């Protein structure tokens, strides 16, 4: 349980710091003819969400192959007959 709390705190802090960086970049962008917008940070925010989701789901994964887990997990469903 404590490990989950540590990861949660990490992801919250990561998102907070990214928000600060985004605000700083928007305020201090030197090219006023082509200003930055919050949409310029959307791809980065998406990547951070992938990291956060991976960290959240880390404990939901099954055992590794070296721990007796499956060597291969088919992620493609069977087609309809």
C-alpha positions in Angstrom: 0.0 0.0 0.0 2.8 2.4 0.9 4.4 1.8 -2.6 1.1 2.9 -4.2 1.1 6.1 -2.2 4.7 6.8 -3.2 3.8 6.4 -6.9 0.7 8.6 -6.5 2.7 11.3 -4.8 5.3 11.1 -7.6 2.8 11.5 -10.4 1.0 14.4 -8.6 4.4 16.1 -8.2 5.3 15.4 -11.8 2.1 16.9 -13.1 2.5 20.0 -10.8 6.0 20.6 -11.9 5.1 20.2 -15.6 2.3 22.8 -15.0 4.8 25.2 -13.6 7.2 24.7 -16.5 4.3 25.2 -19.0 3.3 28.5 -17.3 6.9 29.7 -17.2 7.5 28.9 -20.8 4.3 30.7 -21.9 5.3 33.8 -19.9 9.0 33.9 -21.0 8.7 32.8 -24.7 11.0 35.2 -26.5 9.3 35.2 -30.0 6.3 37.3 -29.4 5.4 37.3 -33.1 4.7 33.5 -32.8 3.7 33.0 -29.2 3.3 29.6 -27.6 -0.1 28.3 -26.5 -1.2 25.6 -24.2 -2.0 23.4 -27.2 1.7 23.3 -27.9 2.2 21.3 -24.7 -0.6 18.8 -25.5 1.8 16.1 -26.9 4.0 16.4 -23.8 1.0 16.2 -21.5 -0.2 13.1 -23.3 3.3 11.5 -22.8 3.2 12.3 -19.1 -0.2 10.7 -18.8 1.2 7.5 -20.4 3.9 7.5 -17.7 1.4 8.1 -15.0 -0.9 5.4 -16.2 2.0 3.0 -16.5 3.0 3.7 -12.9 -0.5 3.3 -11.7 -0.9 -0.1 -13.5 2.5 -1.4 -12.6 1.1 -3.4 -9.6 -1.8 -4.9 -11.8 0.6 -6.7 -14.1 0.9 -10.4 -13.8 4.1 -12.2 -13.0 7.1 -11.9 -15.4 8.1 -15.0 -17.5 11.1 -15.6 -15.1 8.5 -15.7 -12.3 6.4 -18.4 -14.0 4.2 -16.0 -16.0 3.3 -16.5 -19.6 6.0 -16.0 -22.3 3.5 -14.3 -24.7 0.1 -12.6 -24.2 -2.0 -12.3 -27.3 -3.3 -8.8 -27.4 -5.3 -9.3 -30.6 -8.9 -10.7 -30.3 -10.0 -13.5 -32.5 -12.0 -12.4 -35.6 -15.7 -13.1 -35.8 -16.6 -16.3 -37.6 
